Amino acid sequence: MHQPFIAFFGQTAPDGAGGLGGPMSMPLMLLLMFGVFYFVLWRPQSKERKKVESFRSSMKKGDRVWTQGGMIGTVVQVEDQAVLLDVGAGKIRVLKQFVGGEWKEKGEAAEPAKAEAKK
């Protein structure tokens, strides 16, 4: 091997230089990582889950919904653990926990924003 590489890779840190700044740097880094994961991943996911649960508990006849299986339909009847959906070709019974949320067409989502912009 070449002498400059041996000299470069053979160097050691001076005494007292503990890497990133001492014994408190590792817990501080772990705390910072936990904070980032909480605010970037867990908190938004928790908010979304609460929103979906709220929608599921307040479903009523006439709501247009989508299921996790990809079906889109209109609620005909709400039962304790299931809902009866009219999907056009017939009616199906789906467990509430598999209702993903309210179905809106592409144009429907933009219309309220346009109405508010005109005010």
Secondary structure, 3 states (H helix, E strand, C coil): CCHHHHHHHCCCCCCCCCCCCCCCHHHHHHHHHHHHHHHHHHHHHHHHHHHHHHHHHCCCCCCEEEECCCCEEEEEEECCCEEEEECCCCEEEEEHHHEEEECCCHHHHHHHHHHHHHC
